[in-house]
């Protein structure tokens, strides 16, 4: 079966407006920031795929181990007819779930949602070719804004993997989970991947690898802003920094100005002092009881919680109540 035409709810103009709004707000703030979603142009996506293969970067391997071990349990417990993946990318890990559902039978539709038309077009075509009995409906959208566009009907399982929820600040997480619950019916399921709190000596190198790939990935956001908004950042003048925040139990990626400079963008002059930081990512780490509590507040009941053998990464299966 061929993939259906993409359902597009996010246009290039929407992305450009979003980038402009975020850059204007973040670079005008007292403590400068940019959201991590702007890392991911074609080059940024390539760099992130490289990061997932680095020896220091444990989350992808650990989450894959959980899914490899428990995909049959997920298929059996949920009996889902429709599987929806948020921020799908290549849907590589999701194939473990698709294989388990295929063996069990009953899954009829796979719905990947991503902001990238090109990435989604390629991945949906490949999934449709590899799973010919599956209906594949790709949705171009932002999972923080287009949850109301998810298909209805049948028993649904929404999959949100990679620890991406950790990139949202606590209030944003609450809003997202509440909107997620509003988009589902009682009895629908959510599968959530979360990186777990552990010794910072394990966490920090995952965001500051010896080969410098993460540093290049971090600076890529400046290349994106230069190209898309005509800014004049000198990416080489910013050092990559990864800092563990023990109070909030998250890691921050920052770009640190190595010299005083002024940057022109969107008609603004943005001054950086030597040593000044620009925060580009927060990646929260979680405890099992905290995950369950946040889900409960949003209207979900955690049914299962699994980790890899080293307890580095957690996957929660929760049901809308």
C-alpha positions in Angstrom: 0.0 0.0 0.0 1.4 3.4 -0.9 1.4 6.2 1.7 -1.5 8.7 1.5 -0.8 12.3 0.5 0.6 14.3 3.4 -1.9 16.3 5.5 -0.2 19.7 5.8 -1.3 21.9 8.7 2.1 23.7 9.0 3.3 25.7 6.1 6.8 27.2 5.4 5.4 30.6 6.2 4.3 29.4 9.6 7.8 28.1 10.4 9.4 31.3 9.3 7.0 33.4 11.5 7.7 31.0 14.4 11.5 31.4 14.0 11.2 35.2 13.8 9.0 35.3 16.9 11.3 33.1 18.9 14.5 34.9 17.8 13.0 38.3 18.6 11.7 37.2 22.0 14.7 35.0 23.0 17.5 37.5 22.0 15.7 40.4 23.6 15.4 38.6 27.0 17.6 39.5 29.9 19.0 36.0 29.9 19.1 35.1 26.2 17.6 31.9 24.9 16.5 30.1 21.8 14.2 27.0 21.6 15.9 23.7 20.5 13.5 23.0 17.7 15.5 25.4 15.5 18.6 23.1 15.5 16.8 20.8 13.1 17.3 21.9 9.5 18.7 19.2 7.2 22.3 19.6 8.5 21.1 19.7 12.1 19.1 16.5 11.6 22.2 14.8 10.1 24.3 15.9 13.1 21.7 14.6 15.6 21.6 11.2 13.9 25.4 11.2 14.3 25.1 12.1 18.0 22.8 9.1 18.6 25.6 6.8 17.5 28.2 8.3 19.7 29.5 6.2 22.6 28.6 8.9 25.2 25.0 9.3 24.0 23.1 6.6 25.9 19.4 7.7 25.5 18.8 6.3 22.0 20.4 2.9 22.8 18.7 2.6 26.2 15.2 3.5 24.8 15.7 1.1 22.0 16.5 -1.7 24.5 13.3 -1.0 26.4 11.2 -1.1 23.2 12.9 -4.2 21.9 12.1 -5.9 25.2 8.6 -4.7 25.7 7.1 -3.9 22.2 5.1 -7.2 22.4 3.7 -6.2 25.8 2.7 -2.8 24.5 0.9 -4.4 21.5 -0.9 -6.8 23.8 -1.9 -4.4 26.5 -3.1 -1.6 24.2 -4.7 -3.6 21.3 -4.4 -0.3 19.4 -5.9 0.0 16.0 -4.2 3.3 15.2 -0.6 4.2 16.2 0.3 7.9 16.2 3.9 9.1 16.6 4.7 12.7 17.5 7.9 14.2 16.2 8.4 11.1 14.2 11.6 11.9 12.2 12.7 8.6 10.5 10.4 6.5 12.8 13.4 4.1 13.3 12.6 3.0 16.8 8.9 2.9 16.1 9.5 0.0 13.7 10.0 -2.2 16.8 6.4 -1.3 17.7 5.2 -1.8 14.2 6.8 -5.2 14.0 5.2 -6.2 17.3 1.8 -5.0 16.2 2.1 -6.7 12.8 2.9 -10.0 14.5 -0.1 -9.6 16.8 -2.5 -8.3 14.1 -5.1 -5.6 14.5 -3.2 -2.4 13.8 -4.7 -0.7 10.7 -3.2 2.8 10.6 0.1 4.5 11.3 0.1 8.3 11.7 3.5 10.0 12.0 3.5 13.7 12.8 6.5 15.9 12.1 7.3 19.5 11.1 9.4 18.5 8.1 7.7 17.8 4.8 10.7 16.3 3.2 11.6 14.0 6.1 7.9 12.9 6.5 7.5 12.3 2.8 10.5 10.0 2.7 9.7 8.1 5.9 6.0 7.5 5.1 7.0 6.1 1.7 9.4 3.7 3.2 7.1 2.6 6.0 4.3 2.0 3.5 6.6 -0.1 1.4 7.9 -2.1 4.4 4.4 -2.6 6.0 2.2 -3.0 2.9 -1.0 -3.9 4.9 -0.7 -0.7 7.0 -2.5 2.6 6.1 0.1 5.4 6.5 -1.2 8.9 7.0 1.6 11.5 7.5 0.7 14.8 9.2 2.9 17.9 8.8 2.4 19.8 12.1 3.8 20.9 15.4 3.0 18.6 18.3 2.6 21.6 20.6 0.0 23.2 18.4 -1.7 20.6 16.1 -2.8 17.8 18.5 -6.4 18.6 17.5 -5.6 17.4 14.0 -4.9 13.8 15.1 -7.3 11.3 13.6 -10.2 10.1 15.7 -11.9 6.8 16.1 -10.7 3.3 17.0 -8.4 2.5 19.9 -5.4 4.9 19.6 -1.9 4.7 20.9 0.1 8.0 20.8 3.9 7.5 21.0 6.2 10.3 22.1 9.8 9.0 22.3 13.3 10.2 22.6 12.9 12.0 25.9 11.7 15.0 23.8 9.2 16.0 26.5 12.3 17.0 28.6 12.9 19.9 26.2 9.7 21.5 27.5 9.8 23.6 30.7 7.6 22.3 33.5 4.7 24.6 32.7 5.0 23.8 29.0 5.0 20.1 29.9 1.8 20.5 31.8 0.1 22.4 29.0 1.3 19.7 26.5 0.1 16.8 28.5 -3.3 18.5 29.2 -3.7 19.2 25.4 -2.7 15.6 24.7 -5.3 14.3 27.0 -7.9 16.6 25.5 -7.2 15.1 22.0 -7.8 11.6 23.2 -10.8 9.6 24.3 -11.1 7.6 27.6 -9.2 4.4 27.1 -6.8 5.7 24.5 -3.1 5.2 25.3 0.1 7.3 25.6 3.6 5.8 25.4 6.1 8.3 26.8 9.9 8.1 26.7 11.8 9.9 29.5 15.5 10.1 30.3 16.0 9.4 34.0 17.9 11.2 36.7 21.3 9.6 37.2 24.9 10.6 38.0 25.8 13.8 36.2 29.1 12.1 35.1 26.9 10.0 32.8 24.6 12.7 31.7 27.0 15.6 30.9 29.2 13.7 28.4 26.1 12.7 26.4 25.7 16.5 25.7 29.4 17.3 25.4 31.0 14.5 23.5 34.7 14.2 23.0 34.5 14.4 19.2 32.7 17.7 19.3 29.6 16.6 17.3 27.2 18.1 19.9 29.1 21.4 19.8 28.7 21.6 16.1 25.0 20.6 16.5 24.5 23.4 19.1 26.1 26.0 16.9 24.0 24.9 14.0 21.1 27.1 15.3 23.2 30.1 14.6 23.8 28.9 11.0 20.0 28.5 10.7 19.3 32.1 11.9 22.0 33.5 9.6 20.6 31.7 6.6 16.9 32.2 7.3 16.9 35.7 8.8 20.0 37.3 7.4 21.7 37.6 10.7 25.5 38.0 11.0 26.3 35.6 13.9 29.9 34.3 13.9 29.2 30.7 15.1 32.9 30.1 15.6 32.9 32.8 18.3 30.6 30.8 20.5 31.8 27.9 22.7 29.6 25.0 23.4 28.7 24.5 27.1 26.7 21.7 28.8 25.8 22.4 32.4 24.0 20.1 34.9 21.4 22.0 37.1 20.9 19.9 40.2 18.0 22.0 41.5 15.9 21.5 38.4 17.4 18.1 37.5 18.0 19.1 33.9 20.9 19.7 31.7 21.3 23.0 29.8 23.1 23.4 26.5 24.4 26.9 26.0 26.5 28.9 23.5 29.0 31.1 25.3 30.4 34.2 23.7 34.2 34.0 23.6 34.5 37.8 23.0 32.4 40.9 23.1 30.3 41.2 19.9 27.2 42.8 18.4 24.9 40.8 16.2 22.4 42.2 13.7 19.2 40.4 13.2 15.6 41.4 12.4 16.5 45.0 12.7 17.9 44.5 16.2 21.4 45.0 17.5 22.0 42.2 20.0 25.1 42.7 22.2 27.0 39.9 23.8 29.6 40.4 26.5 32.5 38.0 26.7 31.5 35.0 28.6 27.7 35.7 28.2 25.6 32.6 27.6 22.8 32.0 25.2 20.7 29.0 26.4 19.7 26.7 23.5 18.2 23.7 25.2 16.9 22.4 28.5 16.7 18.6 28.7 15.0 17.6 31.9 15.6 14.2 33.5 12.9 12.5 35.4 12.1 10.2 38.4 9.4 7.5 38.0 7.2 9.0 40.7 7.4 12.5 39.1 6.4 11.1 35.6 3.4 9.4 37.1 2.4 12.5 39.0 2.6 14.8 35.9 0.6 12.3 33.9 -2.0 12.0 36.6 -2.4 15.8 36.8 -3.2 15.8 33.1 -5.7 13.0 33.3 -3.7 9.9 32.6 -3.2 6.8 34.7 0.3 5.2 34.4 -0.2 1.5 33.7 3.4 0.3 33.1 6.8 1.7 33.6 9.9 0.0 32.1 13.6 0.8 32.0 16.6 -0.6 30.2 18.9 -3.0 32.3 21.0 -0.1 33.5 18.0 2.0 34.5 19.2 4.9 32.3 15.9 5.6 30.5 12.2 5.0 31.2 9.2 4.3 29.0 5.8 4.8 30.5 2.6 3.4 29.2 -0.4 5.4 30.4 -4.1 5.4 29.7 -6.4 8.3 29.3 -9.1 8.3 32.1 
